[in-house]
């Protein structure tokens, strides 16, 4: 596990730390550009900083970069690269990336369609409390796709998801 650094408090401190190569600050600077916090919104700049942090192994930046490629924000839409970045992040345990990689496998976007692989990533995210992934795990158990049909297990996952506010599960 990589060492976490304290994120500087002011935008200038964040920018200085990012320019000095600190991955967490690079990721946060990317988020600032993505959302327009403290700077004008600029998706291309966001991608630049996400890539710098992602290349250093920052799992949050890798997940953000995957989303950028998935929807064509700041870069051309490229599902293969989206799946690559989601995988980098998912393998480090990022629940959002695990969920997104599950979607890639379920839909066949950027990777060959593979429901067993989708379920594997949904389950990993669900076990970390990701409500949409919990819902999807419930669907797999309810329908008996890839796993034996088990209504009690489906209800368990729907309940977890619903308790976290996911409306479809409620």
Secondary structure, DSSP 8 states (H G I E B T S, - for coil): --------SSHHHHHHHHHTT-HHHHHHHHHHHHHTSSS---HHHHHHHHHHHHHTT-HHHHHHHHHHHHHTSSS---HHHHHHHHHHHHTTT-HHHHHHHHHHHHHTSSS---HHHHHHHHHHHHHTT-HHHHHHHHHHHHHTSSS---HHHHHHHHHHHHHTT-TTT-
